[in-house]
Structure formats: C-alpha cells, structure tokens
Amino acid sequence: MGRPPTPIGAYGVISTLKLPPTKSGQVRHLARTYFKAQDGSLRLVGRQATTKTQAIARLKEALVDFTAEATGEDIHPGTRFNAVTDRYLEEIELEAKLGTLSPGTVSLYRRALKNWVRPAMGQLHCREIRVSTCDRVVKNALRKRSYETAKLVKSALSGVCDFAVRHDAMEANPVRSLRRMTTGGKKEILALTTEQRVDLLAKLRVYGPMRQRDSRGRPLGVRGQIWLDLPDIMEAMLATGVRIGELLAIHGTDVTSTVAVTHHVVRVTGQGLVRRPLRKGGVDGLVLAVPEWSTPLWERRRRAAGEGPLFASFAGDLLDPSNVVNRLEEAVTAVGYNWVTSHVFRKTVGLVLDEADRPATAIADQLGNTLAVTERHYRKRRASNQANIPALEGMFVSDG
C-alpha cells in the first residue's frame, strides 16, 4: 500500500541548524521544515533565533498562519496582508458583477494594490500593519508618481483594511488615521487656446498618414486606422466635452440631430471590453446638441458606423480607452504638445464656456458634472464679489 499524500497545510519534521556567527559574534540557530502549500507544492520554510528552542517556537508560530491560509480558514490577525487583499478583490469583483460597483474601479484598485501596496506590505501579517506602514506606502506613491496616484492607493488600501476589520483581522483601519490629502489649493486649468486647438488639429491630420507603416516599413493596413481617427476623436471631444470612455461607447444609432451619451466602455477582467449602461460612475446619460462646425464629422461617422461603434477598432469592435489614450499621448508628444491628454479636451470645453460667461449650471449640464465639481475643476478663479463693487465705489462719496 502506497504512502498517503501529505495533506494541504501539513508540515514535516522540524530540523535545526547552527548558523555561522554574525560579525558581532552572535550565534544564530535556524529551524526549518517542509510545508505543503495551497497549490500542492512543498516549500522549505524557516525561522531564526538565538537559541534552538526560540527558533522552533518562532517557526511553529509562523506555521499556524501558513496552515490557516492554505486550508482556507477565515482570516485572522496572523493572516498575511496579501491573502486579505485577494479576498477583498474577490468581494469587489462580485459587486461589479452585480452592478453595484464599476469594473473600472476594480481595475484601478487592482493595479494600485499590485504596484504599490503588495510590494511594501503583502508579506506582513495583519497584526503588524501600523498607521506608519500605510503612511509610507501612500507617501511613496505621492513622491514617485502624483497626487492622483497617491489618492487612489490610499482609497484601495483603506478598502482592504476595512475588509480586515470586518473579519476581525484588525481592530481598526489604520488608513483612517492618515492626514487628509490636499492638493494645496485649486490647480491651474490646463486647456487649449484657440490658436493651439487649430494648430494641434492640423498637426494630427498630418501625423496620422505618417504612421501608416511599422518600424520595418511595412504597411499597417487597417491596423493604422487609429492614427487617422485621432483628429476626429479630438473634434468630437471638443464638440461635446465627454470623457474618452463615453465617446468610444457612442454607436451610430446614438447620433441624430443630437448625440446621446448613454454608455461608457471599460475593460472587465475575464470579459474584455464591455459597453456598460450609464456614464462613468453610474451617472445618468446625456443628450447633447452639437455645434454646427462638428455636424459633418458626426454625420460622416454615423453613416460609416451603422449600428456599431462610432469609433471602432480595425476589427469593427469597441476601442480600448487605454489604448486610445496611449496613441493620443504618443501623437501629441510627437507634434510638440506633450502636456495634452484626452482630459485636456474636456477641460477646454469647460473653459470655453466659462470664458463665454456661461453660468456654472450651464457648464455642469454640458459636462454632466455636479456644480461643486464644475466650480473646482472647470472654471477659472474669479472675483467672488463683483456685484458688490458698485456699492463699495461709493465708500467715500457723500449722499449730499
């Protein structure tokens, strides 16, 4: 009769080894054994201490946590943060499938956790997570990348810690004790001037035909269409102010005398690109009238699209917003506008309306934002007391 297989979470005989003295002369002992992990592999794990007894005790303490993780037991203070992160991502992916959370949010959180949180905290036990630990991770993202990245990292990290608190792996969420993040006041609105709009559009129209061959000089064929579409994408965004993911979700049937913005495109893990109802953030759709200068664009794209996407991939499917953003970034950099992003087009629409003295409510209606967001991100600073000036002018004028 053959030897029965070692069960998941089990470990073998613990052996000890006396290590060479450290530079300071301290003697160390290593206790080690083979542990059967959840994937069925045998892994050599060990712990060190100044005595054999302490080394064995430390190893057994670690093996308790390893066993709990491998056998799928509920998380606890000894569970590694990576395991809690996996469980948290499973939870929010389920929420996305049920429609209570955007798949785009799940994708952003997954990326933030992979790039910033897991490398710094993944192997720590929940009991070892401190406010200072979380603070270092968020500040690292702020220092190396941007305020927006740090804000995303903080939000994703807080979600994992909240999950751990709900499952009794942490007593409190340490992220909630971090200092509130601020941008240091209202940032300058980056937008294109009239001259820049004309110049950039003309340069993109010249650049597109230049990108119809690969690095070896071979024709790209239909795969080069995206470069030719960039000027139309720019025009369409300037005519509406919609986001790139919303623009790429517009079908030919959405274009009549107006443009209906009712969906947005996101990439969902395991499904690929999906055209989801409503706009970004689950906000209701918009029906927008468009300026006359853009009418030929919409009519031309509507006839070519039929019932499909107004801006389609070379295979006739949805375009990936991330890929379009990357192509646009490459193109604008090549023609001398490296500071321009797709969101600059949206900012430009808001600023044009603001400079035309349109009220904040009108700008909010165009962009589909709240008044608070419109005031903060799409309107320039202005004197808040302009209506009071006539009264103040008479400060030293006698009534008689």
VOROTOR-777298 format. One line per field, with one value per residue (C-alpha): residue number from 1; residue in one letter; x, y, z. Coordinates in steps of 0.25 Angstrom, whole numbers, plus 5000, padded with zeros to 4 digits. Layout:
<atoms>
k <- NUM  ... $
r <- a  ... $
x <- X  ... $
y <- Y  ... $
z <- Z  ... $
</atoms>
This chain:
<atoms>
k <- 1  2  3  4  5  6  7  8  9  10  11  12  13  14  15  16  17  18  19  20  21  22  23  24  25  26  27  28  29  30  31  32  33  34  35  36  37  38  39  40  41  42  43  44  45  46  47  48  49  50  51  52  53  54  55  56  57  58  59  60  61  62  63  64  65  66  67  68  69  70  71  72  73  74  75  76  77  78  79  80  81  82  83  84  85  86  87  88  89  90  91  92  93  94  95  96  97  98  99  100  101  102  103  104  105  106  107  108  109  110  111  112  113  114  115  116  117  118  119  120  121  122  123  124  125  126  127  128  129  130  131  132  133  134  135  136  137  138  139  140  141  142  143  144  145  146  147  148  149  150  151  152  153  154  155  156  157  158  159  160  161  162  163  164  165  166  167  168  169  170  171  172  173  174  175  176  177  178  179  180  181  182  183  184  185  186  187  188  189  190  191  192  193  194  195  196  197  198  199  200  201  202  203  204  205  206  207  208  209  210  211  212  213  214  215  216  217  218  219  220  221  222  223  224  225  226  227  228  229  230  231  232  233  234  235  236  237  238  239  240  241  242  243  244  245  246  247  248  249  250  251  252  253  254  255  256  257  258  259  260  261  262  263  264  265  266  267  268  269  270  271  272  273  274  275  276  277  278  279  280  281  282  283  284  285  286  287  288  289  290  291  292  293  294  295  296  297  298  299  300  301  302  303  304  305  306  307  308  309  310  311  312  313  314  315  316  317  318  319  320  321  322  323  324  325  326  327  328  329  330  331  332  333  334  335  336  337  338  339  340  341  342  343  344  345  346  347  348  349  350  351  352  353  354  355  356  357  358  359  360  361  362  363  364  365  366  367  368  369  370  371  372  373  374  375  376  377  378  379  380  381  382  383  384  385  386  387  388  389  390  391  392  393  394  395  396  397  398  399  400 $
r <- m  g  r  p  p  t  p  i  g  a  y  g  v  i  s  t  l  k  l  p  p  t  k  s  g  q  v  r  h  l  a  r  t  y  f  k  a  q  d  g  s  l  r  l  v  g  r  q  a  t  t  k  t  q  a  i  a  r  l  k  e  a  l  v  d  f  t  a  e  a  t  g  e  d  i  h  p  g  t  r  f  n  a  v  t  d  r  y  l  e  e  i  e  l  e  a  k  l  g  t  l  s  p  g  t  v  s  l  y  r  r  a  l  k  n  w  v  r  p  a  m  g  q  l  h  c  r  e  i  r  v  s  t  c  d  r  v  v  k  n  a  l  r  k  r  s  y  e  t  a  k  l  v  k  s  a  l  s  g  v  c  d  f  a  v  r  h  d  a  m  e  a  n  p  v  r  s  l  r  r  m  t  t  g  g  k  k  e  i  l  a  l  t  t  e  q  r  v  d  l  l  a  k  l  r  v  y  g  p  m  r  q  r  d  s  r  g  r  p  l  g  v  r  g  q  i  w  l  d  l  p  d  i  m  e  a  m  l  a  t  g  v  r  i  g  e  l  l  a  i  h  g  t  d  v  t  s  t  v  a  v  t  h  h  v  v  r  v  t  g  q  g  l  v  r  r  p  l  r  k  g  g  v  d  g  l  v  l  a  v  p  e  w  s  t  p  l  w  e  r  r  r  r  a  a  g  e  g  p  l  f  a  s  f  a  g  d  l  l  d  p  s  n  v  v  n  r  l  e  e  a  v  t  a  v  g  y  n  w  v  t  s  h  v  f  r  k  t  v  g  l  v  l  d  e  a  d  r  p  a  t  a  i  a  d  q  l  g  n  t  l  a  v  t  e  r  h  y  r  k  r  r  a  s  n  q  a  n  i  p  a  l  e  g  m  f  v  s  d  g $
x <- 5000  5006  5009  4997  4999  5002  4990  4990  4994  5003  5018  5029  5039  5046  5061  5070  5084  5094  5098  5112  5113  5110  5120  5117  5119  5105  5101  5088  5080  5071  5059  5053  5043  5035  5021  5010  5004  4991  4996  5001  5016  5025  5032  5044  5041  5050  5051  5064  5066  5078  5074  5069  5056  5053  5055  5046  5036  5036  5035  5023  5016  5018  5013  5000  4998  5002  4993  4981  4984  4986  4973  4965  4961  4955  4965  4971  4981  4992  4988  4997  4992  4994  4983  4974  4976  4972  4959  4956  4958  4948  4938  4938  4939  4926  4920  4924  4917  4904  4905  4907  4922  4929  4938  4947  4948  4952  4963  4969  4969  4975  4986  4989  4990  4999  5008  5009  5003  5006  5021  5022  5012  5008  5016  5013  5003  4990  4994  5007  5000  5002  4998  5013  5013  5001  5006  5019  5012  5003  5015  5023  5013  5011  5026  5029  5016  5006  4995  4984  4992  4994  4979  4976  4986  4980  4966  4969  4978  4967  4957  4966  4968  4953  4951  4961  4953  4940  4946  4953  4967  4969  4964  4963  4966  4980  4977  4967  4977  4985  4986  4975  4981  4980  4985  4990  4978  4972  4981  4983  4973  4981  4973  4976  4975  4968  4982  4986  4973  4975  4990  4988  4977  4985  4997  4989  4983  4997  5003  4993  4997  5011  5008  5003  5015  5022  5037  5041  5034  5023  5009  5000  4987  4974  4983  4987  4973  4974  4985  4975  4964  4971  4967  4952  4953  4959  4948  4937  4942  4943  4929  4923  4933  4930  4941  4948  4942  4928  4932  4936  4923  4915  4908  4904  4889  4892  4895  4882  4881  4887  4897  4892  4903  4897  4908  4923  4934  4942  4951  4946  4955  4951  4941  4950  4944  4929  4920  4913  4900  4901  4913  4925  4922  4908  4903  4890  4893  4893  4886  4895  4893  4906  4912  4910  4925  4924  4912  4920  4928  4916  4909  4921  4924  4909  4908  4921  4917  4903  4899  4913  4923  4925  4940  4943  4955  4961  4952  4940  4939  4940  4953  4960  4960  4974  4980  4974  4980  4993  4993  4988  4999  5009  5004  5003  5017  5022  5016  5020  5008  5013  5005  4992  4983  4969  4964  4970  4959  4949  4955  4956  4941  4938  4948  4942  4928  4934  4940  4927  4921  4912  4907  4913  4899  4901  4915  4911  4899  4909  4919  4909  4916  4911  4912  4923  4932  4930  4934  4946  4952  4946  4945  4956  4957  4949  4946  4935  4930  4928  4913  4918  4927  4917  4913  4928  4931  4922  4930  4935  4924  4915  4900  4898 $
y <- 5000  5013  5025  5034  5048  5059  5068  5083  5091  5080  5081  5071  5069  5081  5081  5091  5097  5105  5117  5123  5135  5149  5160  5164  5149  5146  5131  5128  5116  5113  5104  5099  5089  5086  5091  5087  5100  5102  5099  5086  5089  5087  5099  5100  5110  5114  5124  5129  5132  5132  5118  5105  5106  5120  5117  5105  5113  5124  5114  5108  5121  5124  5110  5113  5125  5117  5106  5115  5122  5109  5102  5114  5117  5131  5142  5146  5155  5146  5145  5151  5164  5158  5148  5158  5167  5155  5153  5168  5168  5155  5163  5176  5168  5161  5175  5179  5167  5170  5185  5192  5196  5200  5189  5201  5204  5189  5190  5203  5197  5184  5192  5201  5189  5181  5193  5200  5192  5178  5180  5188  5181  5168  5159  5166  5160  5168  5170  5176  5187  5201  5215  5218  5206  5211  5225  5221  5214  5226  5236  5227  5228  5243  5245  5236  5238  5248  5253  5245  5232  5234  5237  5224  5216  5221  5218  5204  5201  5207  5197  5185  5189  5191  5177  5172  5180  5174  5160  5162  5162  5177  5184  5198  5203  5210  5217  5226  5232  5237  5252  5257  5259  5272  5278  5291  5299  5300  5295  5303  5298  5292  5296  5299  5313  5316  5316  5303  5296  5300  5296  5283  5278  5282  5274  5262  5261  5262  5252  5241  5238  5237  5226  5216  5207  5200  5201  5192  5200  5190  5196  5195  5194  5194  5194  5208  5214  5218  5229  5234  5235  5243  5257  5252  5248  5261  5269  5260  5262  5277  5278  5270  5270  5256  5246  5237  5224  5231  5235  5221  5215  5224  5216  5221  5220  5230  5241  5248  5263  5261  5252  5242  5239  5227  5217  5216  5206  5199  5186  5175  5164  5151  5158  5168  5182  5184  5195  5198  5205  5220  5229  5227  5226  5220  5234  5236  5239  5252  5257  5268  5277  5279  5292  5293  5292  5278  5273  5268  5259  5253  5250  5244  5235  5231  5227  5219  5212  5208  5201  5199  5208  5222  5220  5205  5196  5191  5178  5186  5184  5194  5202  5201  5215  5212  5209  5221  5230  5223  5226  5240  5243  5238  5246  5259  5257  5255  5268  5277  5276  5266  5273  5270  5258  5254  5261  5274  5274  5273  5284  5292  5291  5295  5307  5312  5312  5319  5330  5332  5335  5323  5321  5309  5302  5302  5297  5286  5282  5281  5272  5265  5268  5274  5289  5286  5278  5288  5300  5293  5287  5294  5309  5319  5327  5340  5351  5346  5360  5366  5370  5377  5387  5398  5399  5399  5410  5420  5418  5432  5439  5447  5445  5460 $
z <- 5000  4996  5005  5007  5001  5010  5013  5009  5021  5027  5030  5033  5043  5048  5048  5053  5048  5055  5047  5046  5056  5051  5050  5064  5069  5072  5070  5062  5060  5048  5050  5037  5031  5018  5017  5007  5001  4995  4981  4985  4985  4997  5001  5011  5021  5033  5045  5052  5067  5077  5082  5076  5085  5081  5066  5067  5074  5064  5053  5059  5061  5046  5042  5049  5040  5028  5031  5033  5019  5012  5017  5014  5029  5032  5032  5046  5051  5047  5032  5022  5016  5002  5006  5011  4998  4990  4998  4997  4982  4981  4988  4980  4967  4971  4974  4960  4954  4962  4956  4970  4966  4953  4947  4944  4959  4962  4951  4957  4971  4966  4959  4971  4980  4971  4968  4982  4993  4991  4989  5002  5011  5005  5014  5027  5036  5039  5053  5048  5040  5046  5043  5039  5030  5022  5022  5016  5005  5001  5002  4993  4982  4984  4983  4972  4964  4966  4976  4968  4969  4984  4986  4978  4986  4999  4995  4991  5003  5012  5005  5009  5023  5025  5020  5030  5041  5037  5038  5052  5046  5050  5062  5054  5040  5041  5028  5035  5044  5032  5030  5020  5006  4999  4986  4992  4986  4973  4962  4949  4938  4926  4914  4899  4894  4880  4873  4880  4876  4861  4861  4868  4860  4847  4852  4856  4842  4836  4847  4844  4830  4834  4844  4834  4834  4845  4849  4838  4827  4825  4823  4835  4827  4835  4848  4845  4845  4860  4856  4845  4855  4865  4859  4859  4873  4877  4869  4875  4889  4887  4882  4894  4906  4908  4914  4905  4910  4908  4894  4890  4895  4885  4874  4860  4865  4876  4866  4861  4861  4875  4881  4892  4902  4910  4912  4915  4911  4922  4922  4931  4936  4929  4919  4912  4907  4911  4907  4921  4922  4928  4928  4937  4952  4948  4945  4936  4921  4914  4901  4895  4883  4876  4869  4854  4851  4856  4848  4836  4846  4853  4840  4833  4845  4847  4832  4834  4847  4844  4857  4862  4870  4864  4867  4865  4865  4852  4854  4856  4871  4883  4884  4897  4904  4910  4896  4890  4901  4899  4884  4886  4896  4886  4875  4883  4888  4874  4869  4881  4891  4901  4912  4905  4910  4906  4918  4914  4903  4913  4921  4909  4907  4921  4920  4907  4913  4925  4917  4910  4923  4923  4937  4945  4944  4928  4929  4938  4929  4917  4925  4933  4946  4959  4962  4972  4962  4951  4960  4965  4952  4940  4944  4946  4958  4958  4967  4976  4980  4966  4969  4982  4975  4971  4986  4990  4980  4988  5001  5001  4993  5001  4999  4999 $
</atoms>
